[in-house]
Amino acid sequence: MRTVVGLGVTASLIAGTASCSDSGGDQKAAPVKRSEEAANASPAPAHSSPAPADPLLDDGVPTSDGLSAALPKKEELPAGWVKSGENSVGWRDAADAVMEGEDATACGATGLQAADLNGSDHGVISSVGNEDKGDGAHFSLTVLMDSDNLGAELTGPDRVELVTENMTRARDFWSCFSPGESGIGDDSLSYDTDRFANVHMRVGPVEVFVHTPRSGDSPSAEDWARVLEQRIRSVLAGQAPTARIAVK
């Protein structure tokens, strides 16, 4: 089960009530609350869960640090743009864009139907833009958990399947927006809501949402999605991401 705000980020994360910021201004999703049984269990021996040799990947799946590395850096943004953080909102309309573009009940699905979506195991969000001038973008990168089997040991292919399940449901949940296949990532949808352009995609085991304004001078949601696809693939290959948005 997951909160019915949408597939990528809950309202509490956008409001900052369930997130923490790293030094780069990117917000990491709050840990999922464990069951009472798990909370009372004896701690595992220290040697049973060694830290991954690569801090960005764990068994081929990006860690929180790996997802953060896939996000654009401040120096890679268009001129005059900043990242969200303690001293900036990044893009003034980010919260509205997430609420509008990730509302799984927008086209008539019930809350119970939307709650069948696979939720976040760990993820990062970031808003970038020229603050109150209106241009910007919002990114959500998430590795999913099996909401029906919490605590299950999941492989990389398991994580891929969880995103695939969400993508399949998304085609129904946003059917009233006439989503189109964007050809980005391993699977992706592009759709316009009232004020925003949106891309929902899978890149390997990572679920991605991108939101941008439908008007103004911002790079398009699909342009940003292509950049994020390349950056995530670099992380998955153990390489430093270098893809960046083209500045006109």
Helices and strands as residue ranges (DSSP letters): H 11-15, E 19-21, E 27-29, H 36-40, G 46-48, E 57-58, E 61-62, H 64-70, G 74-76, E 82-83, H 94-101, H 111-114, E 120-129, E 136-144, H 156-173, G 175-177, E 180-181, E 187-192, E 196-203, E 206-213, H 221-236
